[in-house]
Amino acid sequence: MTKLTELLERNRAWSAQMRAHDAQFFARLSQLQAPQYLWIGCSDSRVPANQIIDMAPGEVFVHRNVANVVVHADLNCLSTMQFAVDVLQVAHIMVVGHYGCGGVRATLSGQRLGLVDNWLRHVGDVAQKHRSGLAALADESSRLDRLCELNALEQAINVCQTTVVQDAWQRGQNLSVHAWVYGLHDGQVRDLGLDMSGTADLSDRYAEALANLGAAP
């Protein structure tokens, strides 16, 4: 059996560095978890939530899966959301896609990857919903970028429609949902223009976000 000695050594070095910078950092961290943000993103190893938005440990609650999908029957995602919203009282949920997503690419190209194909059917549903707009784009690269954006928007809408978020809004809790997409090529996050803090104008905000992308509702 091969031990991951290098990773353990890196951990010790990181721990020492953090304590040298702030001797009480881990003491404080062990006593309290009070993040204001829930990040729902892709499992892609190139998209680390805390680093992208320059947040320290303890400042972001995170759920990740292949292609940042939010499914109403996924108890893993829903349980994370419920804990974040009801227990931790986060103020913001960000659904964050990323350009060049392998899951989205496989969906767009029809590539078979195995068991995960069943999960990616949810992204396929997004592609089917927006098939005419995707077909109108000039090249495969543009279609991939657009589907990454559309998928983040659609999954953010799914978040808004969960019982967790609906109940929070019903009781007047301060909670907003946002759709973002991250660029591997430049390390920057793009706001897709969907920022929701209630259900009253969900359809209008969704249509506006699509229009900003140049995509038909």
ABEGO torsion letter per residue (X at the ends): XBBBAAAAAAAAAAAAAAAAABAAAAAAAAABBBBABBBBBBABAABBAAAAAGBBBGABBBBBBBGGBBBAABAAAAAAAAAAAAAAGBABBBBBBBBGBAAAAAAAAGBBAEAAAAAAAAAAAAAAAAAAAAAABABAAAAAAAAAAAAAAAAAAAAAABAAAAAAAAAGBBBBBBBBBBBAAAGBBBBAGBBBAEAAAAAAAAAAAAAAAGBBX
